[in-house]
């Protein structure tokens, strides 16, 4: 989740975090952030042994982010976004 990722890497006191949240609110209003109560993933096995992860209230922004496949990893590592966030 993009918003969760940004919140995890930013200091809560960073003024840019508030600006980010404001823009996310404009682009993806809270009332439009619909989702199922859980999702399946083999990674981490979630909060249940069957791999189902519960989505906490307020923890889904409707936008995701991910790293590209390994084939493009060297190019991705050269982007300004990668250098600024890793």
Phi and psi restraints in degrees (range 20) as a CNS / XPLOR table:
assign (resid 1 and name C) (resid 2 and name N)
       (resid 2 and name CA) (resid 2 and name C) 1.0 -60.5 20.0 2
assign (resid 2 and name N) (resid 2 and name CA)
       (resid 2 and name C) (resid 3 and name N) 1.0 -48.4 20.0 2
assign (resid 2 and name C) (resid 3 and name N)
       (resid 3 and name CA) (resid 3 and name C) 1.0 -63.8 20.0 2
assign (resid 3 and name N) (resid 3 and name CA)
       (resid 3 and name C) (resid 4 and name N) 1.0 -41.8 20.0 2
assign (resid 3 and name C) (resid 4 and name N)
       (resid 4 and name CA) (resid 4 and name C) 1.0 -61.6 20.0 2
assign (resid 4 and name N) (resid 4 and name CA)
       (resid 4 and name C) (resid 5 and name N) 1.0 -38.6 20.0 2
assign (resid 4 and name C) (resid 5 and name N)
       (resid 5 and name CA) (resid 5 and name C) 1.0 -64.4 20.0 2
assign (resid 5 and name N) (resid 5 and name CA)
       (resid 5 and name C) (resid 6 and name N) 1.0 -48.9 20.0 2
assign (resid 5 and name C) (resid 6 and name N)
       (resid 6 and name CA) (resid 6 and name C) 1.0 -61.9 20.0 2
assign (resid 6 and name N) (resid 6 and name CA)
       (resid 6 and name C) (resid 7 and name N) 1.0 -42.9 20.0 2
assign (resid 6 and name C) (resid 7 and name N)
       (resid 7 and name CA) (resid 7 and name C) 1.0 -64.8 20.0 2
assign (resid 7 and name N) (resid 7 and name CA)
       (resid 7 and name C) (resid 8 and name N) 1.0 -31.5 20.0 2
assign (resid 7 and name C) (resid 8 and name N)
       (resid 8 and name CA) (resid 8 and name C) 1.0 -72.7 20.0 2
assign (resid 8 and name N) (resid 8 and name CA)
       (resid 8 and name C) (resid 9 and name N) 1.0 -32.0 20.0 2
assign (resid 8 and name C) (resid 9 and name N)
       (resid 9 and name CA) (resid 9 and name C) 1.0 -96.4 20.0 2
assign (resid 9 and name N) (resid 9 and name CA)
       (resid 9 and name C) (resid 10 and name N) 1.0 -11.3 20.0 2
assign (resid 9 and name C) (resid 10 and name N)
       (resid 10 and name CA) (resid 10 and name C) 1.0 -101.9 20.0 2
assign (resid 10 and name N) (resid 10 and name CA)
       (resid 10 and name C) (resid 11 and name N) 1.0 148.9 20.0 2
assign (resid 10 and name C) (resid 11 and name N)
       (resid 11 and name CA) (resid 11 and name C) 1.0 -74.3 20.0 2
assign (resid 11 and name N) (resid 11 and name CA)
       (resid 11 and name C) (resid 12 and name N) 1.0 137.0 20.0 2
assign (resid 11 and name C) (resid 12 and name N)
       (resid 12 and name CA) (resid 12 and name C) 1.0 -57.8 20.0 2
assign (resid 12 and name N) (resid 12 and name CA)
       (resid 12 and name C) (resid 13 and name N) 1.0 -25.9 20.0 2
assign (resid 12 and name C) (resid 13 and name N)
       (resid 13 and name CA) (resid 13 and name C) 1.0 -86.7 20.0 2
assign (resid 13 and name N) (resid 13 and name CA)
       (resid 13 and name C) (resid 14 and name N) 1.0 -4.9 20.0 2
assign (resid 13 and name C) (resid 14 and name N)
       (resid 14 and name CA) (resid 14 and name C) 1.0 -68.6 20.0 2
assign (resid 14 and name N) (resid 14 and name CA)
       (resid 14 and name C) (resid 15 and name N) 1.0 121.7 20.0 2
assign (resid 14 and name C) (resid 15 and name N)
       (resid 15 and name CA) (resid 15 and name C) 1.0 -62.5 20.0 2
assign (resid 15 and name N) (resid 15 and name CA)
       (resid 15 and name C) (resid 16 and name N) 1.0 -24.0 20.0 2
assign (resid 15 and name C) (resid 16 and name N)
       (resid 16 and name CA) (resid 16 and name C) 1.0 -67.8 20.0 2
assign (resid 16 and name N) (resid 16 and name CA)
       (resid 16 and name C) (resid 17 and name N) 1.0 -26.9 20.0 2
assign (resid 16 and name C) (resid 17 and name N)
       (resid 17 and name CA) (resid 17 and name C) 1.0 -64.7 20.0 2
assign (resid 17 and name N) (resid 17 and name CA)
       (resid 17 and name C) (resid 18 and name N) 1.0 -42.4 20.0 2
assign (resid 17 and name C) (resid 18 and name N)
       (resid 18 and name CA) (resid 18 and name C) 1.0 -63.6 20.0 2
assign (resid 18 and name N) (resid 18 and name CA)
       (resid 18 and name C) (resid 19 and name N) 1.0 -39.4 20.0 2
assign (resid 18 and name C) (resid 19 and name N)
       (resid 19 and name CA) (resid 19 and name C) 1.0 -64.9 20.0 2
assign (resid 19 and name N) (resid 19 and name CA)
       (resid 19 and name C) (resid 20 and name N) 1.0 -41.4 20.0 2
assign (resid 19 and name C) (resid 20 and name N)
       (resid 20 and name CA) (resid 20 and name C) 1.0 -60.8 20.0 2
assign (resid 20 and name N) (resid 20 and name CA)
       (resid 20 and name C) (resid 21 and name N) 1.0 -48.2 20.0 2
assign (resid 20 and name C) (resid 21 and name N)
       (resid 21 and name CA) (resid 21 and name C) 1.0 -60.3 20.0 2
assign (resid 21 and name N) (resid 21 and name CA)
       (resid 21 and name C) (resid 22 and name N) 1.0 -39.5 20.0 2
assign (resid 21 and name C) (resid 22 and name N)
       (resid 22 and name CA) (resid 22 and name C) 1.0 -63.6 20.0 2
assign (resid 22 and name N) (resid 22 and name CA)
       (resid 22 and name C) (resid 23 and name N) 1.0 -43.6 20.0 2
assign (resid 22 and name C) (resid 23 and name N)
       (resid 23 and name CA) (resid 23 and name C) 1.0 -66.3 20.0 2
assign (resid 23 and name N) (resid 23 and name CA)
       (resid 23 and name C) (resid 24 and name N) 1.0 -40.4 20.0 2
assign (resid 23 and name C) (resid 24 and name N)
       (resid 24 and name CA) (resid 24 and name C) 1.0 -61.6 20.0 2
assign (resid 24 and name N) (resid 24 and name CA)
       (resid 24 and name C) (resid 25 and name N) 1.0 -39.8 20.0 2
assign (resid 24 and name C) (resid 25 and name N)
       (resid 25 and name CA) (resid 25 and name C) 1.0 -63.1 20.0 2
assign (resid 25 and name N) (resid 25 and name CA)
       (resid 25 and name C) (resid 26 and name N) 1.0 -35.2 20.0 2
assign (resid 25 and name C) (resid 26 and name N)
       (resid 26 and name CA) (resid 26 and name C) 1.0 -73.5 20.0 2
assign (resid 26 and name N) (resid 26 and name CA)
       (resid 26 and name C) (resid 27 and name N) 1.0 -43.8 20.0 2
assign (resid 26 and name C) (resid 27 and name N)
       (resid 27 and name CA) (resid 27 and name C) 1.0 -75.7 20.0 2
assign (resid 27 and name N) (resid 27 and name CA)
       (resid 27 and name C) (resid 28 and name N) 1.0 -36.7 20.0 2
assign (resid 27 and name C) (resid 28 and name N)
       (resid 28 and name CA) (resid 28 and name C) 1.0 -134.7 20.0 2
assign (resid 28 and name N) (resid 28 and name CA)
       (resid 28 and name C) (resid 29 and name N) 1.0 80.3 20.0 2
assign (resid 28 and name C) (resid 29 and name N)
       (resid 29 and name CA) (resid 29 and name C) 1.0 -55.0 20.0 2
assign (resid 29 and name N) (resid 29 and name CA)
       (resid 29 and name C) (resid 30 and name N) 1.0 144.6 20.0 2
assign (resid 29 and name C) (resid 30 and name N)
       (resid 30 and name CA) (resid 30 and name C) 1.0 -51.6 20.0 2
assign (resid 30 and name N) (resid 30 and name CA)
       (resid 30 and name C) (resid 31 and name N) 1.0 -41.1 20.0 2
assign (resid 30 and name C) (resid 31 and name N)
       (resid 31 and name CA) (resid 31 and name C) 1.0 -67.8 20.0 2
assign (resid 31 and name N) (resid 31 and name CA)
       (resid 31 and name C) (resid 32 and name N) 1.0 -13.3 20.0 2
assign (resid 31 and name C) (resid 32 and name N)
       (resid 32 and name CA) (resid 32 and name C) 1.0 -97.5 20.0 2
assign (resid 32 and name N) (resid 32 and name CA)
       (resid 32 and name C) (resid 33 and name N) 1.0 0.9 20.0 2
assign (resid 32 and name C) (resid 33 and name N)
       (resid 33 and name CA) (resid 33 and name C) 1.0 -88.8 20.0 2
assign (resid 33 and name N) (resid 33 and name CA)
       (resid 33 and name C) (resid 34 and name N) 1.0 74.4 20.0 2
assign (resid 33 and name C) (resid 34 and name N)
       (resid 34 and name CA) (resid 34 and name C) 1.0 -92.7 20.0 2
assign (resid 34 and name N) (resid 34 and name CA)
       (resid 34 and name C) (resid 35 and name N) 1.0 146.9 20.0 2
assign (resid 34 and name C) (resid 35 and name N)
       (resid 35 and name CA) (resid 35 and name C) 1.0 -162.9 20.0 2
assign (resid 35 and name N) (resid 35 and name CA)
       (resid 35 and name C) (resid 36 and name N) 1.0 165.1 20.0 2
assign (resid 35 and name C) (resid 36 and name N)
       (resid 36 and name CA) (resid 36 and name C) 1.0 -74.4 20.0 2
assign (resid 36 and name N) (resid 36 and name CA)
       (resid 36 and name C) (resid 37 and name N) 1.0 162.6 20.0 2
assign (resid 36 and name C) (resid 37 and name N)
       (resid 37 and name CA) (resid 37 and name C) 1.0 -70.6 20.0 2
assign (resid 37 and name N) (resid 37 and name CA)
       (resid 37 and name C) (resid 38 and name N) 1.0 -16.2 20.0 2
assign (resid 37 and name C) (resid 38 and name N)
       (resid 38 and name CA) (resid 38 and name C) 1.0 -154.8 20.0 2
assign (resid 38 and name N) (resid 38 and name CA)
       (resid 38 and name C) (resid 39 and name N) 1.0 169.5 20.0 2
assign (resid 38 and name C) (resid 39 and name N)
       (resid 39 and name CA) (resid 39 and name C) 1.0 -142.1 20.0 2
assign (resid 39 and name N) (resid 39 and name CA)
       (resid 39 and name C) (resid 40 and name N) 1.0 158.8 20.0 2
assign (resid 39 and name C) (resid 40 and name N)
       (resid 40 and name CA) (resid 40 and name C) 1.0 -99.8 20.0 2
assign (resid 40 and name N) (resid 40 and name CA)
       (resid 40 and name C) (resid 41 and name N) 1.0 138.8 20.0 2
assign (resid 40 and name C) (resid 41 and name N)
       (resid 41 and name CA) (resid 41 and name C) 1.0 -153.9 20.0 2
assign (resid 41 and name N) (resid 41 and name CA)
       (resid 41 and name C) (resid 42 and name N) 1.0 141.0 20.0 2
assign (resid 41 and name C) (resid 42 and name N)
       (resid 42 and name CA) (resid 42 and name C) 1.0 -79.3 20.0 2
assign (resid 42 and name N) (resid 42 and name CA)
       (resid 42 and name C) (resid 43 and name N) 1.0 -13.7 20.0 2
assign (resid 42 and name C) (resid 43 and name N)
       (resid 43 and name CA) (resid 43 and name C) 1.0 -81.9 20.0 2
assign (resid 43 and name N) (resid 43 and name CA)
       (resid 43 and name C) (resid 44 and name N) 1.0 125.2 20.0 2
assign (resid 43 and name C) (resid 44 and name N)
       (resid 44 and name CA) (resid 44 and name C) 1.0 77.6 20.0 2
assign (resid 44 and name N) (resid 44 and name CA)
       (resid 44 and name C) (resid 45 and name N) 1.0 -10.5 20.0 2
assign (resid 44 and name C) (resid 45 and name N)
       (resid 45 and name CA) (resid 45 and name C) 1.0 58.9 20.0 2
assign (resid 45 and name N) (resid 45 and name CA)
       (resid 45 and name C) (resid 46 and name N) 1.0 3.8 20.0 2
assign (resid 45 and name C) (resid 46 and name N)
       (resid 46 and name CA) (resid 46 and name C) 1.0 62.2 20.0 2
assign (resid 46 and name N) (resid 46 and name CA)
       (resid 46 and name C) (resid 47 and name N) 1.0 -157.7 20.0 2
assign (resid 46 and name C) (resid 47 and name N)
       (resid 47 and name CA) (resid 47 and name C) 1.0 -95.5 20.0 2
assign (resid 47 and name N) (resid 47 and name CA)
       (resid 47 and name C) (resid 48 and name N) 1.0 10.5 20.0 2
assign (resid 47 and name C) (resid 48 and name N)
       (resid 48 and name CA) (resid 48 and name C) 1.0 -144.1 20.0 2
assign (resid 48 and name N) (resid 48 and name CA)
       (resid 48 and name C) (resid 49 and name N) 1.0 148.9 20.0 2
assign (resid 48 and name C) (resid 49 and name N)
       (resid 49 and name CA) (resid 49 and name C) 1.0 -63.5 20.0 2
assign (resid 49 and name N) (resid 49 and name CA)
       (resid 49 and name C) (resid 50 and name N) 1.0 -15.7 20.0 2
assign (resid 49 and name C) (resid 50 and name N)
       (resid 50 and name CA) (resid 50 and name C) 1.0 -85.5 20.0 2
assign (resid 50 and name N) (resid 50 and name CA)
       (resid 50 and name C) (resid 51 and name N) 1.0 4.2 20.0 2
assign (resid 50 and name C) (resid 51 and name N)
       (resid 51 and name CA) (resid 51 and name C) 1.0 86.3 20.0 2
assign (resid 51 and name N) (resid 51 and name CA)
       (resid 51 and name C) (resid 52 and name N) 1.0 6.9 20.0 2
assign (resid 51 and name C) (resid 52 and name N)
       (resid 52 and name CA) (resid 52 and name C) 1.0 -84.1 20.0 2
assign (resid 52 and name N) (resid 52 and name CA)
       (resid 52 and name C) (resid 53 and name N) 1.0 127.2 20.0 2
assign (resid 52 and name C) (resid 53 and name N)
       (resid 53 and name CA) (resid 53 and name C) 1.0 -105.6 20.0 2
assign (resid 53 and name N) (resid 53 and name CA)
       (resid 53 and name C) (resid 54 and name N) 1.0 128.5 20.0 2
assign (resid 53 and name C) (resid 54 and name N)
       (resid 54 and name CA) (resid 54 and name C) 1.0 -79.5 20.0 2
assign (resid 54 and name N) (resid 54 and name CA)
       (resid 54 and name C) (resid 55 and name N) 1.0 138.1 20.0 2
assign (resid 54 and name C) (resid 55 and name N)
       (resid 55 and name CA) (resid 55 and name C) 1.0 -95.4 20.0 2
assign (resid 55 and name N) (resid 55 and name CA)
       (resid 55 and name C) (resid 56 and name N) 1.0 115.7 20.0 2
assign (resid 55 and name C) (resid 56 and name N)
       (resid 56 and name CA) (resid 56 and name C) 1.0 -68.8 20.0 2
assign (resid 56 and name N) (resid 56 and name CA)
       (resid 56 and name C) (resid 57 and name N) 1.0 147.5 20.0 2
assign (resid 56 and name C) (resid 57 and name N)
       (resid 57 and name CA) (resid 57 and name C) 1.0 -56.8 20.0 2
assign (resid 57 and name N) (resid 57 and name CA)
       (resid 57 and name C) (resid 58 and name N) 1.0 135.1 20.0 2
assign (resid 57 and name C) (resid 58 and name N)
       (resid 58 and name CA) (resid 58 and name C) 1.0 77.5 20.0 2
assign (resid 58 and name N) (resid 58 and name CA)
       (resid 58 and name C) (resid 59 and name N) 1.0 7.1 20.0 2
assign (resid 58 and name C) (resid 59 and name N)
       (resid 59 and name CA) (resid 59 and name C) 1.0 -110.1 20.0 2
assign (resid 59 and name N) (resid 59 and name CA)
       (resid 59 and name C) (resid 60 and name N) 1.0 20.7 20.0 2
assign (resid 59 and name C) (resid 60 and name N)
       (resid 60 and name CA) (resid 60 and name C) 1.0 -135.7 20.0 2
assign (resid 60 and name N) (resid 60 and name CA)
       (resid 60 and name C) (resid 61 and name N) 1.0 116.4 20.0 2
assign (resid 60 and name C) (resid 61 and name N)
       (resid 61 and name CA) (resid 61 and name C) 1.0 -95.0 20.0 2
assign (resid 61 and name N) (resid 61 and name CA)
       (resid 61 and name C) (resid 62 and name N) 1.0 -12.4 20.0 2
assign (resid 61 and name C) (resid 62 and name N)
       (resid 62 and name CA) (resid 62 and name C) 1.0 93.0 20.0 2
assign (resid 62 and name N) (resid 62 and name CA)
       (resid 62 and name C) (resid 63 and name N) 1.0 -1.7 20.0 2
assign (resid 62 and name C) (resid 63 and name N)
       (resid 63 and name CA) (resid 63 and name C) 1.0 -128.7 20.0 2
assign (resid 63 and name N) (resid 63 and name CA)
       (resid 63 and name C) (resid 64 and name N) 1.0 136.0 20.0 2
assign (resid 63 and name C) (resid 64 and name N)
       (resid 64 and name CA) (resid 64 and name C) 1.0 -114.6 20.0 2
assign (resid 64 and name N) (resid 64 and name CA)
       (resid 64 and name C) (resid 65 and name N) 1.0 164.6 20.0 2
assign (resid 64 and name C) (resid 65 and name N)
       (resid 65 and name CA) (resid 65 and name C) 1.0 -141.0 20.0 2
assign (resid 65 and name N) (resid 65 and name CA)
       (resid 65 and name C) (resid 66 and name N) 1.0 148.3 20.0 2
assign (resid 65 and name C) (resid 66 and name N)
       (resid 66 and name CA) (resid 66 and name C) 1.0 -154.8 20.0 2
assign (resid 66 and name N) (resid 66 and name CA)
       (resid 66 and name C) (resid 67 and name N) 1.0 160.0 20.0 2
assign (resid 66 and name C) (resid 67 and name N)
       (resid 67 and name CA) (resid 67 and name C) 1.0 -80.5 20.0 2
assign (resid 67 and name N) (resid 67 and name CA)
       (resid 67 and name C) (resid 68 and name N) 1.0 147.5 20.0 2
assign (resid 67 and name C) (resid 68 and name N)
       (resid 68 and name CA) (resid 68 and name C) 1.0 -69.3 20.0 2
assign (resid 68 and name N) (resid 68 and name CA)
       (resid 68 and name C) (resid 69 and name N) 1.0 168.3 20.0 2
assign (resid 68 and name C) (resid 69 and name N)
       (resid 69 and name CA) (resid 69 and name C) 1.0 -60.8 20.0 2
assign (resid 69 and name N) (resid 69 and name CA)
       (resid 69 and name C) (resid 70 and name N) 1.0 163.6 20.0 2
assign (resid 69 and name C) (resid 70 and name N)
       (resid 70 and name CA) (resid 70 and name C) 1.0 -59.2 20.0 2
assign (resid 70 and name N) (resid 70 and name CA)
       (resid 70 and name C) (resid 71 and name N) 1.0 -27.1 20.0 2
assign (resid 70 and name C) (resid 71 and name N)
       (resid 71 and name CA) (resid 71 and name C) 1.0 -58.1 20.0 2
assign (resid 71 and name N) (resid 71 and name CA)
       (resid 71 and name C) (resid 72 and name N) 1.0 -34.5 20.0 2
assign (resid 71 and name C) (resid 72 and name N)
       (resid 72 and name CA) (resid 72 and name C) 1.0 -104.1 20.0 2
assign (resid 72 and name N) (resid 72 and name CA)
       (resid 72 and name C) (resid 73 and name N) 1.0 7.3 20.0 2
assign (resid 72 and name C) (resid 73 and name N)
       (resid 73 and name CA) (resid 73 and name C) 1.0 -55.8 20.0 2
assign (resid 73 and name N) (resid 73 and name CA)
       (resid 73 and name C) (resid 74 and name N) 1.0 -43.7 20.0 2
assign (resid 73 and name C) (resid 74 and name N)
       (resid 74 and name CA) (resid 74 and name C) 1.0 -61.5 20.0 2
assign (resid 74 and name N) (resid 74 and name CA)
       (resid 74 and name C) (resid 75 and name N) 1.0 -40.6 20.0 2
assign (resid 74 and name C) (resid 75 and name N)
       (resid 75 and name CA) (resid 75 and name C) 1.0 -68.1 20.0 2
assign (resid 75 and name N) (resid 75 and name CA)
       (resid 75 and name C) (resid 76 and name N) 1.0 -41.5 20.0 2
assign (resid 75 and name C) (resid 76 and name N)
       (resid 76 and name CA) (resid 76 and name C) 1.0 -61.0 20.0 2
assign (resid 76 and name N) (resid 76 and name CA)
       (resid 76 and name C) (resid 77 and name N) 1.0 -40.0 20.0 2
assign (resid 76 and name C) (resid 77 and name N)
       (resid 77 and name CA) (resid 77 and name C) 1.0 -65.6 20.0 2
assign (resid 77 and name N) (resid 77 and name CA)
       (resid 77 and name C) (resid 78 and name N) 1.0 -16.1 20.0 2
assign (resid 77 and name C) (resid 78 and name N)
       (resid 78 and name CA) (resid 78 and name C) 1.0 -91.5 20.0 2
assign (resid 78 and name N) (resid 78 and name CA)
       (resid 78 and name C) (resid 79 and name N) 1.0 -6.2 20.0 2
assign (resid 78 and name C) (resid 79 and name N)
       (resid 79 and name CA) (resid 79 and name C) 1.0 -74.5 20.0 2
assign (resid 79 and name N) (resid 79 and name CA)
       (resid 79 and name C) (resid 80 and name N) 1.0 152.6 20.0 2
assign (resid 79 and name C) (resid 80 and name N)
       (resid 80 and name CA) (resid 80 and name C) 1.0 -64.9 20.0 2
assign (resid 80 and name N) (resid 80 and name CA)
       (resid 80 and name C) (resid 81 and name N) 1.0 -32.9 20.0 2
assign (resid 80 and name C) (resid 81 and name N)
       (resid 81 and name CA) (resid 81 and name C) 1.0 -61.7 20.0 2
assign (resid 81 and name N) (resid 81 and name CA)
       (resid 81 and name C) (resid 82 and name N) 1.0 -47.3 20.0 2
assign (resid 81 and name C) (resid 82 and name N)
       (resid 82 and name CA) (resid 82 and name C) 1.0 -61.7 20.0 2
assign (resid 82 and name N) (resid 82 and name CA)
       (resid 82 and name C) (resid 83 and name N) 1.0 -46.6 20.0 2
assign (resid 82 and name C) (resid 83 and name N)
       (resid 83 and name CA) (resid 83 and name C) 1.0 -62.9 20.0 2
assign (resid 83 and name N) (resid 83 and name CA)
       (resid 83 and name C) (resid 84 and name N) 1.0 -33.9 20.0 2
assign (resid 83 and name C) (resid 84 and name N)
       (resid 84 and name CA) (resid 84 and name C) 1.0 -77.2 20.0 2
assign (resid 84 and name N) (resid 84 and name CA)
       (resid 84 and name C) (resid 85 and name N) 1.0 -21.8 20.0 2
assign (resid 84 and name C) (resid 85 and name N)
       (resid 85 and name CA) (resid 85 and name C) 1.0 -113.7 20.0 2
assign (resid 85 and name N) (resid 85 and name CA)
       (resid 85 and name C) (resid 86 and name N) 1.0 -2.5 20.0 2
